[in-house]
Amino acid sequence: MNVRMRQLVRFVFDAEGATAVEYAVMLAMILMAIIASVGVVGAQTGGMWGNIQKSLQAAGFGGS
């Protein structure tokens, strides 16, 4: 085996390697939660601004 392969095998079987994988999984879960939250908040605020625009246009404000 070459040096790189031995280092990779040592990393995978080392306890610190498992910890790194756990941190990566936690990071992925946190990122998924953030992305989902931003999507929900974005959809809600988009609807809110759309309603405000319609109300302003109904009251005679706004061009288009």
C-alpha positions, 0 to 999 in steps of 0.5 A: 500500500502506498503512504496515502492509502495507509493514512486513509485507513488509519484515519478511518479506523482511528477514534478521531476519524469517527468523531470527524464523521459525526461532526460532518453528519451534525453539520449536514443536519444543521444545514438542512434545518437552516435551508428548510427554515429559510425556505419557509420564511421566504415563502411566508414573507413573499406572500406578505409582501404580495398582499401588501402590494395588492392592498396598496394598489387597491387603495390607489397607490402603486403604478403597475 
